[in-house]
Amino acid sequence: MERLGFLSMYFVAKEESGRLSYEFTHTKLLGIRLPKFISPSIKAYEAQGANGYQFGVRVRMPSMGKIIEYFGDMSVLSLRG
């Protein structure tokens, strides 16, 4: 579950083609489940890349289309003294 103010968004994590995908299941507003036609569609993943992690997120709203989409790579640096 991920919270954004009064919204709670629920996901199920699944392994898919070597990466971790998050399947969006439903949204609650102040604890009340919203119907699908006013809930966002969210697709997200993360995977191990050559030099760290790869990730991507896409959020769409019915009748509005894409709200936000971002993806990239995150490198893990070693902190050695």
C-alpha positions in Angstrom: 0.0 0.0 0.0 1.2 3.5 -0.8 -0.4 6.6 0.7 -0.7 10.0 -0.9 -2.6 12.4 1.5 -6.1 11.0 1.9 -5.6 8.4 -0.8 -4.4 4.8 -0.2 -3.4 2.8 -3.3 -3.0 -0.9 -3.1 -0.7 -3.1 -5.1 0.4 -6.8 -5.4 4.0 -7.5 -6.2 4.8 -10.1 -8.9 7.9 -11.4 -10.5 7.6 -11.0 -14.3 10.3 -11.7 -16.8 13.1 -11.2 -14.3 11.8 -8.0 -12.8 9.5 -7.1 -10.0 6.2 -5.7 -11.3 3.6 -4.0 -9.1 0.0 -4.7 -10.1 -2.4 -2.0 -9.0 -5.5 -3.4 -7.4 -7.6 -0.5 -6.0 -7.8 2.9 -4.3 -9.4 4.1 -1.1 -10.3 7.7 -0.3 -10.6 8.2 3.5 -11.0 4.4 3.8 -13.8 4.2 1.2 -13.0 2.0 -1.9 -13.3 4.0 -5.1 -14.9 2.5 -8.2 -12.6 1.6 -11.1 -14.0 4.4 -13.4 -12.5 7.1 -11.1 -9.4 5.2 -9.9 -6.0 5.7 -11.5 -4.4 3.0 -13.6 -0.8 2.5 -12.3 1.9 0.3 -13.8 5.3 0.1 -12.0 8.4 -2.1 -12.1 11.9 -2.4 -10.8 14.7 -4.7 -12.0 18.4 -5.2 -11.5 20.4 -3.5 -14.2 24.1 -3.7 -15.3 25.2 -1.1 -12.8 22.3 -0.9 -10.3 18.6 -0.8 -10.5 16.1 0.1 -13.3 12.7 1.4 -12.5 9.6 2.8 -14.2 6.2 4.1 -13.2 3.2 5.2 -15.3 0.0 6.7 -13.9 -3.1 7.3 -16.0 -6.6 8.5 -15.1 -9.8 7.6 -16.9 -10.9 10.3 -19.2 -7.7 12.4 -18.5 -5.0 10.1 -19.9 -1.5 10.0 -18.7 -0.8 12.0 -15.5 2.8 11.2 -15.0 5.4 8.7 -16.3 9.0 8.4 -15.2 11.8 5.8 -15.5 15.5 5.5 -15.0 18.5 3.8 -13.5 19.8 4.1 -10.0 23.4 3.3 -9.3 24.5 1.8 -6.0 27.7 3.4 -4.7 29.9 1.8 -2.1 30.8 4.1 0.8 34.2 2.8 2.1 36.3 4.8 4.4 
